[in-house]
Amino acid sequence: MNADVIKGKWKQLNGRIKERWGNLTDDDLDVAEGHSEYLAGKLQERYGWTKEKAQDELRDFSSKL
């Protein structure tokens, strides 16, 4: 799923995102609004991951949608 589709379906995806990464808050997701760079940064912050790990997680998530 490409970035434009993710942005368009952002509200629908919020539930799935929170299921997968429960440490993200509603505020995190509201600010991210489909911006993968911001979301990757929040994953790094909340889970202590490297940038590469966070980006890999997002790629894996989007490939399963």
C-alpha positions as CSV (number, residue, x, y, z in Angstrom):
1,M,0.0,0.0,0.0
2,N,1.5,3.3,-1.0
3,A,1.8,6.5,1.1
4,D,-1.1,8.2,-0.6
5,V,-3.5,5.3,0.1
6,I,-2.3,5.2,3.7
7,K,-3.0,8.9,4.2
8,G,-6.4,8.5,2.7
9,K,-7.3,5.6,5.0
10,W,-5.5,6.9,8.0
11,K,-8.6,6.9,10.4
12,Q,-9.4,3.3,9.4
13,L,-5.8,2.2,10.0
14,N,-5.5,3.8,13.4
15,G,-7.1,0.7,15.1
16,R,-4.7,-1.7,13.4
17,I,-1.7,0.5,14.2
18,K,-2.7,0.6,17.9
19,E,-3.2,-3.2,17.9
20,R,0.3,-3.7,16.6
21,W,2.1,-0.9,18.5
22,G,0.2,-0.4,21.7
23,N,2.7,2.1,23.1
24,L,1.7,4.7,20.6
25,T,-0.9,7.2,21.9
26,D,-3.9,8.7,20.1
27,D,-2.0,12.0,20.1
28,D,1.0,10.3,18.4
29,L,-1.4,9.0,15.7
30,D,-3.3,12.3,15.3
31,V,0.0,14.2,14.7
32,A,1.4,11.5,12.4
33,E,-1.7,11.5,10.1
34,G,-0.1,9.0,7.7
35,H,3.4,10.6,7.6
36,S,5.6,7.6,7.8
37,E,8.8,9.5,8.8
38,Y,7.0,10.9,11.9
39,L,5.5,7.5,12.7
40,A,8.9,5.9,12.4
41,G,10.4,8.5,14.8
42,K,7.6,7.8,17.3
43,L,8.3,4.0,17.1
44,Q,12.0,4.7,17.7
45,E,11.1,6.8,20.7
46,R,8.5,4.5,22.3
47,Y,10.3,1.2,21.7
48,G,13.9,2.2,21.7
49,W,14.5,0.9,18.1
50,T,17.0,2.1,15.6
51,K,15.7,4.1,12.6
52,E,16.2,1.0,10.4
53,K,14.2,-1.2,12.7
54,A,11.3,1.3,12.8
55,Q,11.3,1.6,9.0
56,D,11.4,-2.2,8.6
57,E,8.4,-2.5,11.0
58,L,6.4,0.1,9.0
59,R,7.3,-1.6,5.7
60,D,6.2,-5.0,7.1
61,F,3.0,-3.5,8.4
62,S,2.1,-1.8,5.1
63,S,2.9,-4.9,3.1
64,K,0.4,-6.9,5.1
65,L,-2.5,-4.4,4.5
